[in-house]
Structure formats: structure tokens, C-alpha cells
Amino acid sequence: MRFARVALGVLGLLYGLVILVAWAGQRHLVYNPDPRKTSPAAAGLDGVEERWVEAADGVRVVA
């Protein structure tokens, strides 16, 4: 019985550690953009044009 309690405690700690690591790295897990810039033609999107849009706060994004 003692072994089962210790095993459950260790498994609980390991589970908690996995949850903590997932929480700490969630931004990297969800949003991991590719830093390389690929043109639409190179991506196989013939007829698509790339445009830069400037927001009111001065941030430029590509569309």
C-alpha cells in the first residue's frame, strides 16, 4: 500500500512538472513562426501579390 502511495505521488509530481513546462512554453508551442520569408510564387500561389500594410501605430505587416 505504501508503494502505491509513493508511486502515485511520483506520478503526480511528474504530471505537475509536465503541466508546468507546457504552461511555461505555451507561446512557443502555439506560435512558432518560420523566420524565412517566402514569396507567394515560391509557395505555389501564382497570381497572388504581396502587399505591406502600415497600421495607425506605425507597425508594418505583410499581407
mmCIF file of the N, C-alpha and C atoms, coordinates in Angstrom:
data_MODEL
# 
_entry.id   MODEL 
# 
loop_
_atom_site.group_PDB 
_atom_site.id 
_atom_site.type_symbol 
_atom_site.label_atom_id 
_atom_site.label_alt_id 
_atom_site.label_comp_id 
_atom_site.label_asym_id 
_atom_site.label_entity_id 
_atom_site.label_seq_id 
_atom_site.pdbx_PDB_ins_code 
_atom_site.Cartn_x 
_atom_site.Cartn_y 
_atom_site.Cartn_z 
_atom_site.occupancy 
_atom_site.B_iso_or_equiv 
_atom_site.pdbx_formal_charge 
_atom_site.auth_seq_id 
_atom_site.auth_comp_id 
_atom_site.auth_asym_id 
_atom_site.auth_atom_id 
_atom_site.pdbx_PDB_model_num 
ATOM 1   N N  . MET A 1 1  ? 0.825  -1.188 0.000   1.00 0.00 ? 1  MET A N  1 
ATOM 2   C CA . MET A 1 1  ? 0.000  0.000  0.000   1.00 0.00 ? 1  MET A CA 1 
ATOM 3   C C  . MET A 1 1  ? 0.872  1.255  0.000   1.00 0.00 ? 1  MET A C  1 
ATOM 4   N N  . ARG A 1 2  ? 1.950  1.201  0.748   1.00 0.00 ? 2  ARG A N  1 
ATOM 5   C CA . ARG A 1 2  ? 2.854  2.355  0.811   1.00 0.00 ? 2  ARG A CA 1 
ATOM 6   C C  . ARG A 1 2  ? 3.496  2.596  -0.563  1.00 0.00 ? 2  ARG A C  1 
ATOM 7   N N  . PHE A 1 3  ? 3.847  1.510  -1.259  1.00 0.00 ? 3  PHE A N  1 
ATOM 8   C CA . PHE A 1 3  ? 4.448  1.635  -2.587  1.00 0.00 ? 3  PHE A CA 1 
ATOM 9   C C  . PHE A 1 3  ? 3.485  2.332  -3.548  1.00 0.00 ? 3  PHE A C  1 
ATOM 10  N N  . ALA A 1 4  ? 2.210  1.992  -3.470  1.00 0.00 ? 4  ALA A N  1 
ATOM 11  C CA . ALA A 1 4  ? 1.212  2.591  -4.352  1.00 0.00 ? 4  ALA A CA 1 
ATOM 12  C C  . ALA A 1 4  ? 1.100  4.088  -4.088  1.00 0.00 ? 4  ALA A C  1 
ATOM 13  N N  . ARG A 1 5  ? 1.116  4.493  -2.807  1.00 0.00 ? 5  ARG A N  1 
ATOM 14  C CA . ARG A 1 5  ? 1.047  5.912  -2.477  1.00 0.00 ? 5  ARG A CA 1 
ATOM 15  C C  . ARG A 1 5  ? 2.276  6.657  -2.974  1.00 0.00 ? 5  ARG A C  1 
ATOM 16  N N  . VAL A 1 6  ? 3.447  6.069  -2.809  1.00 0.00 ? 6  VAL A N  1 
ATOM 17  C CA . VAL A 1 6  ? 4.680  6.698  -3.282  1.00 0.00 ? 6  VAL A CA 1 
ATOM 18  C C  . VAL A 1 6  ? 4.668  6.788  -4.808  1.00 0.00 ? 6  VAL A C  1 
ATOM 19  N N  . ALA A 1 7  ? 4.257  5.715  -5.476  1.00 0.00 ? 7  ALA A N  1 
ATOM 20  C CA . ALA A 1 7  ? 4.206  5.709  -6.938  1.00 0.00 ? 7  ALA A CA 1 
ATOM 21  C C  . ALA A 1 7  ? 3.220  6.762  -7.443  1.00 0.00 ? 7  ALA A C  1 
ATOM 22  N N  . LEU A 1 8  ? 2.052  6.863  -6.809  1.00 0.00 ? 8  LEU A N  1 
ATOM 23  C CA . LEU A 1 8  ? 1.081  7.881  -7.205  1.00 0.00 ? 8  LEU A CA 1 
ATOM 24  C C  . LEU A 1 8  ? 1.623  9.282  -6.940  1.00 0.00 ? 8  LEU A C  1 
ATOM 25  N N  . GLY A 1 9  ? 2.347  9.455  -5.866  1.00 0.00 ? 9  GLY A N  1 
ATOM 26  C CA . GLY A 1 9  ? 2.948  10.752 -5.578  1.00 0.00 ? 9  GLY A CA 1 
ATOM 27  C C  . GLY A 1 9  ? 3.984  11.136 -6.623  1.00 0.00 ? 9  GLY A C  1 
ATOM 28  N N  . VAL A 1 10 ? 4.827  10.197 -7.006  1.00 0.00 ? 10 VAL A N  1 
ATOM 29  C CA . VAL A 1 10 ? 5.838  10.460 -8.029  1.00 0.00 ? 10 VAL A CA 1 
ATOM 30  C C  . VAL A 1 10 ? 5.174  10.755 -9.367  1.00 0.00 ? 10 VAL A C  1 
ATOM 31  N N  . LEU A 1 11 ? 4.173  9.969  -9.725  1.00 0.00 ? 11 LEU A N  1 
ATOM 32  C CA . LEU A 1 11 ? 3.446  10.219 -10.974 1.00 0.00 ? 11 LEU A CA 1 
ATOM 33  C C  . LEU A 1 11 ? 2.752  11.586 -10.947 1.00 0.00 ? 11 LEU A C  1 
ATOM 34  N N  . GLY A 1 12 ? 2.221  11.952 -9.803  1.00 0.00 ? 12 GLY A N  1 
ATOM 35  C CA . GLY A 1 12 ? 1.595  13.265 -9.670  1.00 0.00 ? 12 GLY A CA 1 
ATOM 36  C C  . GLY A 1 12 ? 2.599  14.384 -9.844  1.00 0.00 ? 12 GLY A C  1 
ATOM 37  N N  . LEU A 1 13 ? 3.772  14.225 -9.258  1.00 0.00 ? 13 LEU A N  1 
ATOM 38  C CA . LEU A 1 13 ? 4.821  15.236 -9.419  1.00 0.00 ? 13 LEU A CA 1 
ATOM 39  C C  . LEU A 1 13 ? 5.289  15.329 -10.873 1.00 0.00 ? 13 LEU A C  1 
ATOM 40  N N  . LEU A 1 14 ? 5.456  14.191 -11.526 1.00 0.00 ? 14 LEU A N  1 
ATOM 41  C CA . LEU A 1 14 ? 5.852  14.198 -12.929 1.00 0.00 ? 14 LEU A CA 1 
ATOM 42  C C  . LEU A 1 14 ? 4.782  14.858 -13.795 1.00 0.00 ? 14 LEU A C  1 
ATOM 43  N N  . TYR A 1 15 ? 3.524  14.559 -13.526 1.00 0.00 ? 15 TYR A N  1 
ATOM 44  C CA . TYR A 1 15 ? 2.435  15.180 -14.264 1.00 0.00 ? 15 TYR A CA 1 
ATOM 45  C C  . TYR A 1 15 ? 2.440  16.695 -14.041 1.00 0.00 ? 15 TYR A C  1 
ATOM 46  N N  . GLY A 1 16 ? 2.627  17.106 -12.808 1.00 0.00 ? 16 GLY A N  1 
ATOM 47  C CA . GLY A 1 16 ? 2.704  18.532 -12.500 1.00 0.00 ? 16 GLY A CA 1 
ATOM 48  C C  . GLY A 1 16 ? 3.866  19.200 -13.213 1.00 0.00 ? 16 GLY A C  1 
ATOM 49  N N  . LEU A 1 17 ? 4.993  18.528 -13.300 1.00 0.00 ? 17 LEU A N  1 
ATOM 50  C CA . LEU A 1 17 ? 6.153  19.068 -13.995 1.00 0.00 ? 17 LEU A CA 1 
ATOM 51  C C  . LEU A 1 17 ? 5.863  19.227 -15.489 1.00 0.00 ? 17 LEU A C  1 
ATOM 52  N N  . VAL A 1 18 ? 5.221  18.243 -16.078 1.00 0.00 ? 18 VAL A N  1 
ATOM 53  C CA . VAL A 1 18 ? 4.865  18.329 -17.498 1.00 0.00 ? 18 VAL A CA 1 
ATOM 54  C C  . VAL A 1 18 ? 3.920  19.503 -17.732 1.00 0.00 ? 18 VAL A C  1 
ATOM 55  N N  . ILE A 1 19 ? 2.931  19.669 -16.870 1.00 0.00 ? 19 ILE A N  1 
ATOM 56  C CA . ILE A 1 19 ? 1.987  20.784 -16.993 1.00 0.00 ? 19 ILE A CA 1 
ATOM 57  C C  . ILE A 1 19 ? 2.719  22.109 -16.831 1.00 0.00 ? 19 ILE A C  1 
ATOM 58  N N  . LEU A 1 20 ? 3.638  22.203 -15.895 1.00 0.00 ? 20 LEU A N  1 
ATOM 59  C CA . LEU A 1 20 ? 4.398  23.431 -15.672 1.00 0.00 ? 20 LEU A CA 1 
ATOM 60  C C  . LEU A 1 20 ? 5.257  23.783 -16.890 1.00 0.00 ? 20 LEU A C  1 
ATOM 61  N N  . VAL A 1 21 ? 5.917  22.795 -17.474 1.00 0.00 ? 21 VAL A N  1 
ATOM 62  C CA . VAL A 1 21 ? 6.745  23.034 -18.666 1.00 0.00 ? 21 VAL A CA 1 
ATOM 63  C C  . VAL A 1 21 ? 5.862  23.449 -19.837 1.00 0.00 ? 21 VAL A C  1 
ATOM 64  N N  . ALA A 1 22 ? 4.710  22.806 -20.001 1.00 0.00 ? 22 ALA A N  1 
ATOM 65  C CA . ALA A 1 22 ? 3.797  23.172 -21.083 1.00 0.00 ? 22 ALA A CA 1 
ATOM 66  C C  . ALA A 1 22 ? 3.277  24.593 -20.885 1.00 0.00 ? 22 ALA A C  1 
ATOM 67  N N  . TRP A 1 23 ? 2.963  24.960 -19.667 1.00 0.00 ? 23 TRP A N  1 
ATOM 68  C CA . TRP A 1 23 ? 2.476  26.317 -19.389 1.00 0.00 ? 23 TRP A CA 1 
ATOM 69  C C  . TRP A 1 23 ? 3.571  27.340 -19.670 1.00 0.00 ? 23 TRP A C  1 
ATOM 70  N N  . ALA A 1 24 ? 4.801  27.051 -19.244 1.00 0.00 ? 24 ALA A N  1 
ATOM 71  C CA . ALA A 1 24 ? 5.907  27.993 -19.434 1.00 0.00 ? 24 ALA A CA 1 
ATOM 72  C C  . ALA A 1 24 ? 6.256  28.148 -20.916 1.00 0.00 ? 24 ALA A C  1 
ATOM 73  N N  . GLY A 1 25 ? 6.094  27.101 -21.697 1.00 0.00 ? 25 GLY A N  1 
ATOM 74  C CA . GLY A 1 25 ? 6.470  27.163 -23.106 1.00 0.00 ? 25 GLY A CA 1 
ATOM 75  C C  . GLY A 1 25 ? 5.291  27.249 -24.051 1.00 0.00 ? 25 GLY A C  1 
ATOM 76  N N  . GLN A 1 26 ? 4.117  27.623 -23.537 1.00 0.00 ? 26 GLN A N  1 
ATOM 77  C CA . GLN A 1 26 ? 2.916  27.604 -24.373 1.00 0.00 ? 26 GLN A CA 1 
ATOM 78  C C  . GLN A 1 26 ? 3.001  28.542 -25.564 1.00 0.00 ? 26 GLN A C  1 
ATOM 79  N N  . ARG A 1 27 ? 3.615  29.684 -25.428 1.00 0.00 ? 27 ARG A N  1 
ATOM 80  C CA . ARG A 1 27 ? 3.695  30.614 -26.553 1.00 0.00 ? 27 ARG A CA 1 
ATOM 81  C C  . ARG A 1 27 ? 4.531  30.001 -27.670 1.00 0.00 ? 27 ARG A C  1 
ATOM 82  N N  . HIS A 1 28 ? 5.608  29.331 -27.302 1.00 0.00 ? 28 HIS A N  1 
ATOM 83  C CA . HIS A 1 28 ? 6.453  28.689 -28.308 1.00 0.00 ? 28 HIS A CA 1 
ATOM 84  C C  . HIS A 1 28 ? 5.737  27.490 -28.935 1.00 0.00 ? 28 HIS A C  1 
ATOM 85  N N  . LEU A 1 29 ? 4.937  26.791 -28.144 1.00 0.00 ? 29 LEU A N  1 
ATOM 86  C CA . LEU A 1 29 ? 4.219  25.629 -28.671 1.00 0.00 ? 29 LEU A CA 1 
ATOM 87  C C  . LEU A 1 29 ? 3.097  26.034 -29.616 1.00 0.00 ? 29 LEU A C  1 
ATOM 88  N N  . VAL A 1 30 ? 2.439  27.162 -29.337 1.00 0.00 ? 30 VAL A N  1 
ATOM 89  C CA . VAL A 1 30 ? 1.303  27.583 -30.141 1.00 0.00 ? 30 VAL A CA 1 
ATOM 90  C C  . VAL A 1 30 ? 1.746  28.398 -31.345 1.00 0.00 ? 30 VAL A C  1 
ATOM 91  N N  . TYR A 1 31 ? 2.655  29.347 -31.137 1.00 0.00 ? 31 TYR A N  1 
ATOM 92  C CA . TYR A 1 31 ? 3.042  30.265 -32.201 1.00 0.00 ? 31 TYR A CA 1 
ATOM 93  C C  . TYR A 1 31 ? 4.542  30.171 -32.409 1.00 0.00 ? 31 TYR A C  1 
ATOM 94  N N  . ASN A 1 32 ? 4.941  29.495 -33.444 1.00 0.00 ? 32 ASN A N  1 
ATOM 95  C CA . ASN A 1 32 ? 6.355  29.337 -33.750 1.00 0.00 ? 32 ASN A CA 1 
ATOM 96  C C  . ASN A 1 32 ? 6.553  29.681 -35.227 1.00 0.00 ? 32 ASN A C  1 
ATOM 97  N N  . PRO A 1 33 ? 6.631  30.989 -35.533 1.00 0.00 ? 33 PRO A N  1 
ATOM 98  C CA . PRO A 1 33 ? 6.707  31.377 -36.946 1.00 0.00 ? 33 PRO A CA 1 
ATOM 99  C C  . PRO A 1 33 ? 8.035  30.990 -37.593 1.00 0.00 ? 33 PRO A C  1 
ATOM 100 N N  . ASP A 1 34 ? 7.986  30.770 -38.883 1.00 0.00 ? 34 ASP A N  1 
ATOM 101 C CA . ASP A 1 34 ? 9.180  30.475 -39.663 1.00 0.00 ? 34 ASP A CA 1 
ATOM 102 C C  . ASP A 1 34 ? 9.852  31.797 -40.005 1.00 0.00 ? 34 ASP A C  1 
ATOM 103 N N  . PRO A 1 35 ? 11.094 32.021 -39.595 1.00 0.00 ? 35 PRO A N  1 
ATOM 104 C CA . PRO A 1 35 ? 11.738 33.315 -39.824 1.00 0.00 ? 35 PRO A CA 1 
ATOM 105 C C  . PRO A 1 35 ? 12.104 33.555 -41.291 1.00 0.00 ? 35 PRO A C  1 
ATOM 106 N N  . ARG A 1 36 ? 12.088 32.509 -42.112 1.00 0.00 ? 36 ARG A N  1 
ATOM 107 C CA . ARG A 1 36 ? 12.408 32.688 -43.521 1.00 0.00 ? 36 ARG A CA 1 
ATOM 108 C C  . ARG A 1 36 ? 11.230 33.312 -44.251 1.00 0.00 ? 36 ARG A C  1 
ATOM 109 N N  . LYS A 1 37 ? 11.522 34.245 -45.140 1.00 0.00 ? 37 LYS A N  1 
ATOM 110 C CA . LYS A 1 37 ? 10.480 34.903 -45.925 1.00 0.00 ? 37 LYS A CA 1 
ATOM 111 C C  . LYS A 1 37 ? 10.365 34.181 -47.266 1.00 0.00 ? 37 LYS A C  1 
ATOM 112 N N  . THR A 1 38 ? 9.161  33.732 -47.593 1.00 0.00 ? 38 THR A N  1 
ATOM 113 C CA . THR A 1 38 ? 8.908  33.020 -48.842 1.00 0.00 ? 38 THR A CA 1 
ATOM 114 C C  . THR A 1 38 ? 7.945  33.839 -49.688 1.00 0.00 ? 38 THR A C  1 
ATOM 115 N N  . SER A 1 39 ? 8.287  34.030 -50.921 1.00 0.00 ? 39 SER A N  1 
ATOM 116 C CA . SER A 1 39 ? 7.398  34.773 -51.818 1.00 0.00 ? 39 SER A CA 1 
ATOM 117 C C  . SER A 1 39 ? 6.186  33.910 -52.152 1.00 0.00 ? 39 SER A C  1 
ATOM 118 N N  . PRO A 1 40 ? 5.061  34.546 -52.503 1.00 0.00 ? 40 PRO A N  1 
ATOM 119 C CA . PRO A 1 40 ? 3.876  33.757 -52.874 1.00 0.00 ? 40 PRO A CA 1 
ATOM 120 C C  . PRO A 1 40 ? 4.135  32.827 -54.060 1.00 0.00 ? 40 PRO A C  1 
ATOM 121 N N  . ALA A 1 41 ? 4.917  33.282 -55.041 1.00 0.00 ? 41 ALA A N  1 
ATOM 122 C CA . ALA A 1 41 ? 5.206  32.437 -56.209 1.00 0.00 ? 41 ALA A CA 1 
ATOM 123 C C  . ALA A 1 41 ? 6.007  31.200 -55.797 1.00 0.00 ? 41 ALA A C  1 
ATOM 124 N N  . ALA A 1 42 ? 6.965  31.380 -54.878 1.00 0.00 ? 42 ALA A N  1 
ATOM 125 C CA . ALA A 1 42 ? 7.768  30.239 -54.416 1.00 0.00 ? 42 ALA A CA 1 
ATOM 126 C C  . ALA A 1 42 ? 6.919  29.256 -53.609 1.00 0.00 ? 42 ALA A C  1 
ATOM 127 N N  . ALA A 1 43 ? 5.833  29.750 -53.023 1.00 0.00 ? 43 ALA A N  1 
ATOM 128 C CA . ALA A 1 43 ? 4.934  28.888 -52.250 1.00 0.00 ? 43 ALA A CA 1 
ATOM 129 C C  . ALA A 1 43 ? 3.874  28.243 -53.137 1.00 0.00 ? 43 ALA A C  1 
ATOM 130 N N  . GLY A 1 44 ? 3.937  28.516 -54.447 1.00 0.00 ? 44 GLY A N  1 
ATOM 131 C CA . GLY A 1 44 ? 2.991  27.911 -55.370 1.00 0.00 ? 44 GLY A CA 1 
ATOM 132 C C  . GLY A 1 44 ? 1.688  28.680 -55.485 1.00 0.00 ? 44 GLY A C  1 
ATOM 133 N N  . LEU A 1 45 ? 1.697  29.959 -55.100 1.00 0.00 ? 45 LEU A N  1 
ATOM 134 C CA . LEU A 1 45 ? 0.490  30.786 -55.165 1.00 0.00 ? 45 LEU A CA 1 
ATOM 135 C C  . LEU A 1 45 ? 0.593  31.750 -56.339 1.00 0.00 ? 45 LEU A C  1 
ATOM 136 N N  . ASP A 1 46 ? 0.447  31.228 -57.530 1.00 0.00 ? 46 ASP A N  1 
ATOM 137 C CA . ASP A 1 46 ? 0.525  32.052 -58.729 1.00 0.00 ? 46 ASP A CA 1 
ATOM 138 C C  . ASP A 1 46 ? -0.636 33.045 -58.751 1.00 0.00 ? 46 ASP A C  1 
ATOM 139 N N  . GLY A 1 47 ? -0.341 34.273 -59.149 1.00 0.00 ? 47 GLY A N  1 
ATOM 140 C CA . GLY A 1 47 ? -1.366 35.297 -59.227 1.00 0.00 ? 47 GLY A CA 1 
ATOM 141 C C  . GLY A 1 47 ? -1.617 36.018 -57.913 1.00 0.00 ? 47 GLY A C  1 
ATOM 142 N N  . VAL A 1 48 ? -0.879 35.678 -56.870 1.00 0.00 ? 48 VAL A N  1 
ATOM 143 C CA . VAL A 1 48 ? -1.037 36.336 -55.572 1.00 0.00 ? 48 VAL A CA 1 
ATOM 144 C C  . VAL A 1 48 ? 0.050  37.382 -55.434 1.00 0.00 ? 48 VAL A C  1 
ATOM 145 N N  . GLU A 1 49 ? -0.334 38.551 -54.964 1.00 0.00 ? 49 GLU A N  1 
ATOM 146 C CA . GLU A 1 49 ? 0.605  39.662 -54.825 1.00 0.00 ? 49 GLU A CA 1 
ATOM 147 C C  . GLU A 1 49 ? 0.825  39.952 -53.343 1.00 0.00 ? 49 GLU A C  1 
ATOM 148 N N  . GLU A 1 50 ? 2.057  40.242 -52.997 1.00 0.00 ? 50 GLU A N  1 
ATOM 149 C CA . GLU A 1 50 ? 2.407  40.559 -51.616 1.00 0.00 ? 50 GLU A CA 1 
ATOM 150 C C  . GLU A 1 50 ? 2.304  42.065 -51.396 1.00 0.00 ? 50 GLU A C  1 
ATOM 151 N N  . ARG A 1 51 ? 1.633  42.472 -50.328 1.00 0.00 ? 51 ARG A N  1 
ATOM 152 C CA . ARG A 1 51 ? 1.480  43.891 -50.014 1.00 0.00 ? 51 ARG A CA 1 
ATOM 153 C C  . ARG A 1 51 ? 1.882  44.149 -48.569 1.00 0.00 ? 51 ARG A C  1 
ATOM 154 N N  . TRP A 1 52 ? 2.496  45.304 -48.337 1.00 0.00 ? 52 TRP A N  1 
ATOM 155 C CA . TRP A 1 52 ? 2.825  45.747 -46.982 1.00 0.00 ? 52 TRP A CA 1 
ATOM 156 C C  . TRP A 1 52 ? 1.775  46.749 -46.536 1.00 0.00 ? 52 TRP A C  1 
ATOM 157 N N  . VAL A 1 53 ? 1.249  46.578 -45.360 1.00 0.00 ? 53 VAL A N  1 
ATOM 158 C CA . VAL A 1 53 ? 0.219  47.447 -44.807 1.00 0.00 ? 53 VAL A CA 1 
ATOM 159 C C  . VAL A 1 53 ? 0.774  48.077 -43.539 1.00 0.00 ? 53 VAL A C  1 
ATOM 160 N N  . GLU A 1 54 ? 0.604  49.398 -43.410 1.00 0.00 ? 54 GLU A N  1 
ATOM 161 C CA . GLU A 1 54 ? 1.072  50.079 -42.208 1.00 0.00 ? 54 GLU A CA 1 
ATOM 162 C C  . GLU A 1 54 ? -0.129 50.425 -41.339 1.00 0.00 ? 54 GLU A C  1 
ATOM 163 N N  . ALA A 1 55 ? -0.067 49.999 -40.086 1.00 0.00 ? 55 ALA A N  1 
ATOM 164 C CA . ALA A 1 55 ? -1.152 50.275 -39.145 1.00 0.00 ? 55 ALA A CA 1 
ATOM 165 C C  . ALA A 1 55 ? -1.030 51.695 -38.615 1.00 0.00 ? 55 ALA A C  1 
ATOM 166 N N  . ALA A 1 56 ? -2.043 52.155 -37.905 1.00 0.00 ? 56 ALA A N  1 
ATOM 167 C CA . ALA A 1 56 ? -2.062 53.509 -37.371 1.00 0.00 ? 56 ALA A CA 1 
ATOM 168 C C  . ALA A 1 56 ? -0.917 53.761 -36.391 1.00 0.00 ? 56 ALA A C  1 
ATOM 169 N N  . ASP A 1 57 ? -0.465 52.696 -35.718 1.00 0.00 ? 57 ASP A N  1 
ATOM 170 C CA . ASP A 1 57 ? 0.623  52.863 -34.756 1.00 0.00 ? 57 ASP A CA 1 
ATOM 171 C C  . ASP A 1 57 ? 2.011  52.718 -35.386 1.00 0.00 ? 57 ASP A C  1 
ATOM 172 N N  . GLY A 1 58 ? 2.067  52.587 -36.701 1.00 0.00 ? 58 GLY A N  1 
ATOM 173 C CA . GLY A 1 58 ? 3.346  52.525 -37.403 1.00 0.00 ? 58 GLY A CA 1 
ATOM 174 C C  . GLY A 1 58 ? 3.881  51.131 -37.636 1.00 0.00 ? 58 GLY A C  1 
ATOM 175 N N  . VAL A 1 59 ? 3.209  50.121 -37.159 1.00 0.00 ? 59 VAL A N  1 
ATOM 176 C CA . VAL A 1 59 ? 3.657  48.745 -37.357 1.00 0.00 ? 59 VAL A CA 1 
ATOM 177 C C  . VAL A 1 59 ? 3.343  48.328 -38.786 1.00 0.00 ? 59 VAL A C  1 
ATOM 178 N N  . ARG A 1 60 ? 4.332  47.734 -39.470 1.00 0.00 ? 60 ARG A N  1 
ATOM 179 C CA . ARG A 1 60 ? 4.135  47.258 -40.844 1.00 0.00 ? 60 ARG A CA 1 
ATOM 180 C C  . ARG A 1 60 ? 3.970  45.749 -40.832 1.00 0.00 ? 60 ARG A C  1 
ATOM 181 N N  . VAL A 1 61 ? 2.942  45.293 -41.551 1.00 0.00 ? 61 VAL A N  1 
ATOM 182 C CA . VAL A 1 61 ? 2.706  43.862 -41.681 1.00 0.00 ? 61 VAL A CA 1 
ATOM 183 C C  . VAL A 1 61 ? 2.578  43.529 -43.158 1.00 0.00 ? 61 VAL A C  1 
ATOM 184 N N  . VAL A 1 62 ? 2.885  42.304 -43.487 1.00 0.00 ? 62 VAL A N  1 
ATOM 185 C CA . VAL A 1 62 ? 2.788  41.866 -44.876 1.00 0.00 ? 62 VAL A CA 1 
ATOM 186 C C  . VAL A 1 62 ? 1.470  41.111 -45.042 1.00 0.00 ? 62 VAL A C  1 
ATOM 187 N N  . ALA A 1 63 ? 0.818  41.391 -46.147 1.00 0.00 ? 63 ALA A N  1 
ATOM 188 C CA . ALA A 1 63 ? -0.461 40.725 -46.426 1.00 0.00 ? 63 ALA A CA 1 
ATOM 189 C C  . ALA A 1 63 ? -0.437 40.164 -47.825 1.00 0.00 ? 63 ALA A C  1 
# 
